[in-house]
Amino acid sequence: EVVYKAQRLMDDLIDIELEQIDKILQKIEDDSEPEFVKLPEKTLWLKIKQACQSGRRTGLGPTALGDTLAALGIIYGSEESIEMTEKIYKHLALNSYRSSINLAKERGSFSCWSYELEKNHDFVGKIIKNLDEDTQKMYKKYGRRNIAITTTAPTGSVSVLTQTTSGIEPAYLLSY
């Protein structure tokens, strides 16, 4: 339930980003400089907008996985930690894709989505075949809202702010 909602929120953030890009483009348009001065910046922001619209990349992923394992009393690097991490990532993948498929039904898929192009994709196919039959049918009909859904990014800054581990790694050096 949390992953499903988080994916929807991530997609909503894309719309907020697009609104802000439009404000930037409008400011560039309203500036008094000659067009040849504004053109490089305008071109850059139009490229960013196009990339944002065409793929609707989200990047939903965990932070503090190492803390999660510790809170569960699971020893880092143990077989149990590997199994739990796999379980967490499986739930993340399945539910974020389920959410993105439902969003595609409601709001449309990313612009270049094609079932024919994706039907033999190893990664996407592995996820889709693990979804319930109704969601698989929706996927074939509506696609996905987001071209890139999950990621495990280097979250060093966020982990410093939240005082958690930045991923699965245990805290190495808390002070110096």
Number of C-alpha atoms within 10 A of each C-alpha: 9 10 19 19 13 16 26 18 14 18 22 14 14 16 15 12 14 17 13 13 17 15 12 15 20 12 12 18 15 9 11 10 10 9 12 8 11 15 13 11 14 18 12 12 17 15 12 13 18 13 12 18 17 15 18 24 19 23 18 20 19 17 20 21 19 21 21 18 20 14 10 10 10 17 15 16 12 10 11 13 20 16 11 17 16 12 12 13 16 14 14 22 23 20 21 26 27 24 25 28 26 22 20 20 17 11 13 17 24 21 14 9 18 15 14 9 9 14 12 11 11 9 9 13 12 12 16 20 12 13 16 11 11 8 18 18 14 16 23 16 14 22 24 29 29 29 19 16 23 19 13 14 13 11 16 14 10 14 15 12 8 12 13 19 21 24 21 20 13 18 14 7 6 7 4 3
